[in-house]
Amino acid sequence: QKELGTNAICLMFDPLKTTHGKLWLKALRLKSKFMDMYKAGDFTQEAIKEKRLTCEDIFEELPLVIHNNILIDNFIAELALSKQFSEHSVLEDTHELETTGYIAHAMEGLVDGADELQATWQKYLYDQKRWKQQEMYKDAGSKTQAPKPSRLDSILISKQMINHCSYLEDFGMRNFENLYFADTIQRVSDGPRDPQ
């Protein structure tokens, strides 16, 4: 995006969510606050504190509006009215696949993110210690200067973990809504019960 300008966006597509019948697209753009720091190339602890950069200040999500062609709308209406589609219960088939596959994938992402974050933090502490030692011995004639440690990796990993958590939260809310919806449909289809 550095060369493309401020109007460049990244379209993201999640095939795992899409296989369960929900098109998942996102449009993201790097925020100007992050781009300023990126152009400067300074992601040291001091620069991050000064600019008050958090993992929420990296990307901004842009709204996406998708319009169907009228032929697609007609096809979907015919599909919904077809005998084969109406006899087939969508909730029964997709619910179990959706919950097991997606939750397992998201939890693996969280565990991997936590491991990566810990490794990145250890590397940062080591690099910070080495940099401070070289600063102390700089007056003693050391000519090589190590670069100041960067916190960019840990900020990006934190943002990735926050995304995994928000996906799990959204997924859980949708599944509870589906369960309540299916329960309501079942109650209505069973009819009123006789009090005993």
N, C-alpha and C positions, 0 to 999 in steps of 0.2 A: 504494500500500500504506500510505501514511502515514495516510489516513483509514480504511482498511478494517481495520486491526488486524494482529496478529501471525499470525493464521491464514490470511491471504489468500495464495493461490498463483497462479502463472502456468503454464498448460498450454501447452507448445510442441509443434508438429507440423511435421515436415519432409516436405513432399510429394515431394521428390527421392528420398529414401531409400525412401519408401513406394511409389513407382512401380515399384521393383525387387522388390516382394514382401516387404518388411520394414517392418512398422508401426513408426514412430518417433515416440514420445511421450516428453516429459519434463515433470516437475512441479518447478518452481523456486520458492523463496521467498527473500526478502531476509533476510540474517542480521541479528541484533540489533545487532552491532557496527557494521555499515554504517548501519542505521536510526538509531542514536544520532547518528552523525555527520551524517546527512542531515537529521534534525530540527534539529540545531544549525546546519546550513548552512555548516559550516567544513571545506573540503577544501584548506586551505593545506598547504604542505610541512611546516610545524611540527606541525600537527594530525595529519597522516598519520604522521609519525615518532613522535609522542607515543602515538597509539593503535595504532601498528604495523599499519596497514591495508595489505593487499596486494590484488591483484586476486582472489586466492582467497577473500578475506573478504567478498565481495559477495553471492554466491548460494550457497544450499545446495540440493542435489538431493534430492528426496523420492522414496522408492520408490513405484512404480506397480505394481499387480497388476490384470491384466485377466482376467476370467473369461468363457469362452464359454458360451452357452446350449447345452443338450444337442442341440438341433436343428442348430446350427452345427457341432458336433463330428461329428454324423452326416453332414452335407453334405460336410464335408472328407474323411471316410473314404470316402464314395461317390465323390467326385471323384478321390481317389488310386487307387481301384480301376478307374476308368473306362478304356476302351480308348484314347480320344483323349488322355487325360492321360499314360498310361504310355508311349505311342509318342512323345510330345513330350519332347525333352530340355531341361529347364529350365536346366541349367548352360551349354549351348552358346549359347542365345539371350541370356540375361541377363548373362553374364560380360562380354562386350565392351561392351555398352551401359553397364553399371554402372561399369566402370573408366574409360572415356573421359569420360562425362558428369560423374561425381562428382569424379574427380580434377581435372578442368579447373575445375569450380566451386570446389572447396576451394582450389586454387592461386590462382585469381583473388581469393578472399577473403583469402588470406595477403598477396598483393601489395598489394591495396587497403588492408588493415590496416596494413602497413608504411608505405605512403604517408601514411595518416591519422595514424599515430603520429608520424611525422617532422614533419608539418605542425602537429600539436598541441604537440609539444615545442618547435618554433620559436616558436609563438604564446605558449607559457608563458614561454619565456626573454625574449621581447620584453615581455610584461606584467610580469614580475618586474623587469626593468631599469627600465621606466617607473614602477613602484610605488616602487622604491628612490630614483629621482630625485625623485619627489614627496615622499617622506619627508625627503629632504635639504633640499628647498626649502620644506617645510611651515613651518619657523620664519621663512622670509623673507616670509610673508604669503599664501601660497597657501591659498585657502579650500576648493577642491574636493579631495576625497580619492578617489583611485581605489581600487576594491576590491582586496583581496589576491588574487593569482592562484590559481586553483583547479586541482588536479591530477585532478579527477574524470574528465574526458574521457580522459586518458591511461591511467588505471587501467581504465576500461571497454574501451578499445580493446585493451589488453594482454590482458584476459580473453577478448575475442573471438578474438584470435590464438591463445591457448592452446587454446581450444575447437576452432578449425580444425585445429591440429596433432594434438590427441587424436582428432578424427574421422578424420583421415588415417591415424593409427596403427591405430585400430580397423578401419578399412576395409581396410588392407593386411593385417592379421592374418587377417581373415575371408576375403580373396581367396586368401591362401596356403593356408589350410585347405581352401577349395573346390578349389584346384588339386591338392593332395595327395589329397583325397578322390576327385576325378575320375580321377587317375592310378591310384589303387588299384583303382577300379572297372574301369578299362580293362584293367589287368593281370589281374584276376580273370576278366573276360569273355573275354580272349584265351586263357586256359587256360595250362597249364604249357608252357614252351618246352623244346625238345629241346636238350640240351648238344651242342655240336659240337666 
